[in-house]
Amino acid sequence: MNFNKILPVFTLGYGVSIFPLFLLMGPLISEIFLIFLILFFLFSVIKEKKNYLTNKFIIFFELLYISTLFSTLLNFYNFDYAKGGILYFRIPLFAFSIWFVLDRYNFFNKKIIFFYTIFLLSIVFDSLFQFYSGQNLIGYEIISNRISSFFKDELILGGFLTRVIPIFLLHLVMTNIINEKKINIYFAVIISLICLIVYLSGERVSFFLLILFFTLIFFAIKHLRKFIILISIIQ
C-alpha cells in the first residue's frame, strides 16, 4: 500500500468533496484548506513541470485580477479601497487547484454520496423544523422571518445550498447513480427538498441562480433532462 499516493487522496480529494462542510464550520478552517490546496497545486505543477500555470484561462483570470486591482488604485488613489481585493487572486487559483486534484485523483465514490445525503438531509430537516417551530434543533431562532439553520445569524443558507447542489449533482453523475437510462427518484426528492429550503430561506438571488443553473443544465446536458423534469414535477 503506497501511502504517498493514498494520503493526498484523503487530504485533498476528499477535502475538496467535503469543502462545503468546512464553510459551515467557519471561515478559518475553509481558508486553511484553501491555502493548503493552492500551495500543493503550485508546488506540484512547478516540480513536475506541468502546463497548468500556462493555461490560457488561468492567465486570463490573473490578468483580469491585476487590471482590476490597478484600476481601483488609479481611480481612487486610495489603498483602502483596493486592499480588500488583494487576496482575491486566490479564488481562480483555488478553482484551478480543484481542477488539478480532479484530474489527478479519482475520489468519486458512494461514500461521498452517503456523506452528502446525510449532510444535506440534516440541513433540510433542521431548516424545516426551524421554519415551523421558530427555532432549529440547537436553538437558533428565525431572524427577520428568514430561516438560517445552522448558520445562526448569518442569512446565507440559500446561497450555501445553491452552491452545494452542483457539487452533489456532479458526484451523482460521476458515480453513475444518475445517467441517461437511469433516473433515481430518491435523489430527485432530496434535491427537490433542497430547492424548497432555498425558496424558504427568502434569498431571491440564490433562488434565481438555482433556476438558472437547472435551466442551463437542462439545455446543455441531454441525459439529465429527465431527472430535472422529475425534480420540477416533485416541486
Secondary structure as UniProt FT lines:
FT   HELIX           3..8
FT   HELIX           9..13
FT   HELIX           14..17
FT   HELIX           19..25
FT   HELIX           27..48
FT   TURN            53..54
FT   HELIX           56..76
FT   HELIX           79..82
FT   HELIX           83..89
FT   HELIX           90..104
FT   HELIX           110..133
FT   TURN            137..138
FT   TURN            144..145
FT   HELIX           149..151
FT   TURN            152..153
FT   HELIX           157..174
FT   TURN            175..176
FT   HELIX           185..200
FT   TURN            201..202
FT   HELIX           204..220
FT   HELIX           222..224
FT   HELIX           225..234
//
